[in-house]
Amino acid sequence: MMLIPAFENALKAESKFLTDGWIKKATAKGIDGQGAYDFYVSRVNELSKL
C-alpha cells in the first residue's frame, strides 16, 4: 500500500509526539531509543520493498 506523500507527511507530523515519547521512554530505560527507532524504520522500509 502506497500512501500519498502529503498524507504520509501529515501523519508523521501529527504523531511525532508519540514517536518522541517512545524514544524518551526507551532512552530512560538505558536503551538507545533513537537508534532502535531508526533501526525499525529502516527494517520496515527494507521489507516493504520485497
N, CA, C and O atoms as CSV, one atom per row, in Angstrom:
chain,resi,resn,atom,element,x,y,z
A,1,MET,N,N,0.840,-1.172,0.000
A,1,MET,CA,C,0.000,0.000,0.000
A,1,MET,C,C,0.886,1.236,0.000
A,1,MET,O,O,1.781,1.368,0.835
A,2,MET,N,N,0.640,2.116,-0.914
A,2,MET,CA,C,1.434,3.336,-1.003
A,2,MET,C,C,0.579,4.526,-0.578
A,2,MET,O,O,-0.533,4.721,-1.068
A,3,LEU,N,N,1.124,5.309,0.339
A,3,LEU,CA,C,0.409,6.491,0.795
A,3,LEU,C,C,0.769,7.687,-0.069
A,3,LEU,O,O,1.856,7.749,-0.643
A,4,ILE,N,N,-0.130,8.611,-0.153
A,4,ILE,CA,C,0.143,9.871,-0.827
A,4,ILE,C,C,1.154,10.615,0.042
A,4,ILE,O,O,0.932,10.756,1.244
A,5,PRO,N,N,2.268,11.099,-0.538
A,5,PRO,CA,C,3.319,11.729,0.268
A,5,PRO,C,C,2.825,12.822,1.215
A,5,PRO,O,O,3.264,12.874,2.364
A,6,ALA,N,N,1.937,13.683,0.769
A,6,ALA,CA,C,1.445,14.758,1.646
A,6,ALA,C,C,0.691,14.180,2.839
A,6,ALA,O,O,0.814,14.682,3.956
A,7,PHE,N,N,-0.088,13.126,2.607
A,7,PHE,CA,C,-0.831,12.479,3.690
A,7,PHE,C,C,0.127,11.793,4.658
A,7,PHE,O,O,-0.036,11.888,5.874
A,8,GLU,N,N,1.124,11.104,4.115
A,8,GLU,CA,C,2.112,10.428,4.951
A,8,GLU,C,C,2.868,11.451,5.809
A,8,GLU,O,O,3.093,11.213,6.996
A,9,ASN,N,N,3.252,12.561,5.232
A,9,ASN,CA,C,3.956,13.607,5.983
A,9,ASN,C,C,3.073,14.181,7.082
A,9,ASN,O,O,3.551,14.463,8.181
A,10,ALA,N,N,1.786,14.355,6.791
A,10,ALA,CA,C,0.854,14.861,7.799
A,10,ALA,C,C,0.718,13.868,8.954
A,10,ALA,O,O,0.684,14.267,10.118
A,11,LEU,N,N,0.642,12.574,8.632
A,11,LEU,CA,C,0.563,11.554,9.683
A,11,LEU,C,C,1.803,11.581,10.569
A,11,LEU,O,O,1.702,11.519,11.794
A,12,LYS,N,N,2.964,11.673,9.944
A,12,LYS,CA,C,4.211,11.724,10.712
A,12,LYS,C,C,4.246,12.950,11.620
A,12,LYS,O,O,4.646,12.855,12.780
A,13,ALA,N,N,3.833,14.088,11.099
A,13,ALA,CA,C,3.846,15.320,11.880
A,13,ALA,C,C,2.894,15.236,13.073
A,13,ALA,O,O,3.241,15.646,14.181
A,14,GLU,N,N,1.702,14.707,12.842
A,14,GLU,CA,C,0.693,14.627,13.905
A,14,GLU,C,C,1.018,13.570,14.953
A,14,GLU,O,O,0.555,13.668,16.090
A,15,SER,N,N,1.805,12.563,14.591
A,15,SER,CA,C,2.132,11.501,15.540
A,15,SER,C,C,3.543,11.654,16.119
A,15,SER,O,O,4.007,10.781,16.853
A,16,LYS,N,N,4.217,12.744,15.798
A,16,LYS,CA,C,5.584,12.956,16.268
A,16,LYS,C,C,5.681,12.882,17.790
A,16,LYS,O,O,6.670,12.378,18.323
A,17,PHE,N,N,4.675,13.376,18.485
A,17,PHE,CA,C,4.714,13.328,19.953
A,17,PHE,C,C,4.749,11.885,20.464
A,17,PHE,O,O,5.337,11.617,21.512
A,18,LEU,N,N,4.130,10.962,19.741
A,18,LEU,CA,C,4.169,9.550,20.138
A,18,LEU,C,C,5.565,8.974,19.932
A,18,LEU,O,O,6.102,8.289,20.803
A,19,THR,N,N,6.142,9.259,18.778
A,19,THR,CA,C,7.485,8.776,18.475
A,19,THR,C,C,8.479,9.351,19.467
A,19,THR,O,O,9.299,8.622,20.025
A,20,ASP,N,N,8.407,10.657,19.686
A,20,ASP,CA,C,9.326,11.299,20.628
A,20,ASP,C,C,9.165,10.738,22.038
A,20,ASP,O,O,10.153,10.541,22.745
A,21,GLY,N,N,7.934,10.482,22.443
A,21,GLY,CA,C,7.683,9.907,23.759
A,21,GLY,C,C,8.258,8.509,23.892
A,21,GLY,O,O,8.825,8.161,24.928
A,22,TRP,N,N,8.113,7.705,22.842
A,22,TRP,CA,C,8.653,6.345,22.866
A,22,TRP,C,C,10.167,6.384,22.975
A,22,TRP,O,O,10.758,5.653,23.770
A,23,ILE,N,N,10.794,7.238,22.175
A,23,ILE,CA,C,12.259,7.361,22.198
A,23,ILE,C,C,12.715,7.804,23.593
A,23,ILE,O,O,13.700,7.280,24.114
A,24,LYS,N,N,12.027,8.740,24.184
A,24,LYS,CA,C,12.389,9.237,25.511
A,24,LYS,C,C,12.266,8.137,26.567
A,24,LYS,O,O,13.148,7.985,27.413
A,25,LYS,N,N,11.173,7.371,26.519
A,25,LYS,CA,C,10.971,6.289,27.497
A,25,LYS,C,C,12.010,5.186,27.318
A,25,LYS,O,O,12.530,4.660,28.302
A,26,ALA,N,N,12.316,4.832,26.072
A,26,ALA,CA,C,13.324,3.802,25.816
A,26,ALA,C,C,14.685,4.267,26.313
A,26,ALA,O,O,15.417,3.496,26.934
A,27,THR,N,N,15.025,5.512,26.046
A,27,THR,CA,C,16.307,6.061,26.482
A,27,THR,C,C,16.412,6.063,28.005
A,27,THR,O,O,17.474,5.773,28.557
A,28,ALA,N,N,15.321,6.387,28.677
A,28,ALA,CA,C,15.306,6.396,30.141
A,28,ALA,C,C,15.534,5.004,30.729
A,28,ALA,O,O,15.959,4.872,31.877
A,29,LYS,N,N,15.250,3.972,29.941
A,29,LYS,CA,C,15.451,2.597,30.405
A,29,LYS,C,C,16.815,2.059,30.001
A,29,LYS,O,O,17.087,0.870,30.165
A,30,GLY,N,N,17.679,2.932,29.471
A,30,GLY,CA,C,19.031,2.521,29.121
A,30,GLY,C,C,19.185,1.996,27.707
A,30,GLY,O,O,20.224,1.432,27.362
A,31,ILE,N,N,18.170,2.174,26.892
A,31,ILE,CA,C,18.194,1.731,25.502
A,31,ILE,C,C,18.502,2.941,24.628
A,31,ILE,O,O,18.068,4.054,24.924
A,32,ASP,N,N,19.243,2.724,23.562
A,32,ASP,CA,C,19.454,3.796,22.589
A,32,ASP,C,C,18.140,3.965,21.829
A,32,ASP,O,O,17.931,3.346,20.786
A,33,GLY,N,N,17.272,4.798,22.357
A,33,GLY,CA,C,15.935,4.959,21.800
A,33,GLY,C,C,15.932,5.396,20.350
A,33,GLY,O,O,15.229,4.812,19.525
A,34,GLN,N,N,16.706,6.410,20.033
A,34,GLN,CA,C,16.745,6.901,18.654
A,34,GLN,C,C,17.328,5.843,17.728
A,34,GLN,O,O,16.841,5.653,16.613
A,35,GLY,N,N,18.369,5.155,18.187
A,35,GLY,CA,C,18.977,4.098,17.383
A,35,GLY,C,C,18.003,2.957,17.121
A,35,GLY,O,O,17.931,2.438,16.007
A,36,ALA,N,N,17.252,2.565,18.155
A,36,ALA,CA,C,16.267,1.493,17.999
A,36,ALA,C,C,15.171,1.910,17.034
A,36,ALA,O,O,14.779,1.141,16.156
A,37,TYR,N,N,14.682,3.123,17.199
A,37,TYR,CA,C,13.635,3.622,16.306
A,37,TYR,C,C,14.128,3.647,14.862
A,37,TYR,O,O,13.435,3.187,13.954
A,38,ASP,N,N,15.334,4.188,14.656
A,38,ASP,CA,C,15.889,4.255,13.307
A,38,ASP,C,C,16.060,2.863,12.703
A,38,ASP,O,O,15.797,2.660,11.517
A,39,PHE,N,N,16.503,1.902,13.523
A,39,PHE,CA,C,16.663,0.530,13.048
A,39,PHE,C,C,15.324,-0.042,12.570
A,39,PHE,O,O,15.248,-0.611,11.481
A,40,TYR,N,N,14.281,0.105,13.368
A,40,TYR,CA,C,12.985,-0.465,12.995
A,40,TYR,C,C,12.382,0.225,11.781
A,40,TYR,O,O,11.762,-0.427,10.942
A,41,VAL,N,N,12.556,1.522,11.682
A,41,VAL,CA,C,12.070,2.234,10.498
A,41,VAL,C,C,12.816,1.736,9.255
A,41,VAL,O,O,12.213,1.518,8.204
A,42,SER,N,N,14.117,1.560,9.389
A,42,SER,CA,C,14.917,1.061,8.278
A,42,SER,C,C,14.479,-0.329,7.857
A,42,SER,O,O,14.362,-0.610,6.665
A,43,ARG,N,N,14.235,-1.202,8.828
A,43,ARG,CA,C,13.809,-2.584,8.532
A,43,ARG,C,C,12.453,-2.590,7.826
A,43,ARG,O,O,12.264,-3.318,6.851
A,44,VAL,N,N,11.516,-1.786,8.311
A,44,VAL,CA,C,10.194,-1.721,7.682
A,44,VAL,C,C,10.344,-1.254,6.234
A,44,VAL,O,O,9.718,-1.803,5.327
A,45,ASN,N,N,11.171,-0.245,6.031
A,45,ASN,CA,C,11.381,0.249,4.669
A,45,ASN,C,C,12.003,-0.813,3.774
A,45,ASN,O,O,11.597,-0.966,2.622
A,46,GLU,N,N,12.983,-1.549,4.288
A,46,GLU,CA,C,13.614,-2.621,3.516
A,46,GLU,C,C,12.615,-3.714,3.179
A,46,GLU,O,O,12.537,-4.156,2.033
A,47,LEU,N,N,11.855,-4.150,4.168
A,47,LEU,CA,C,10.913,-5.246,3.960
A,47,LEU,C,C,9.732,-4.832,3.090
A,47,LEU,O,O,9.105,-5.679,2.453
A,48,SER,N,N,9.432,-3.568,3.059
A,48,SER,CA,C,8.329,-3.073,2.236
A,48,SER,C,C,8.652,-3.132,0.747
A,48,SER,O,O,7.756,-3.075,-0.094
A,49,LYS,N,N,9.930,-3.245,0.433
A,49,LYS,CA,C,10.364,-3.282,-0.962
A,49,LYS,C,C,10.341,-4.686,-1.553
A,49,LYS,O,O,10.531,-4.856,-2.757
A,50,LEU,N,N,10.107,-5.698,-0.710
A,50,LEU,CA,C,10.121,-7.096,-1.180
A,50,LEU,C,C,8.957,-7.390,-2.090
A,50,LEU,O,O,8.819,-8.514,-2.572
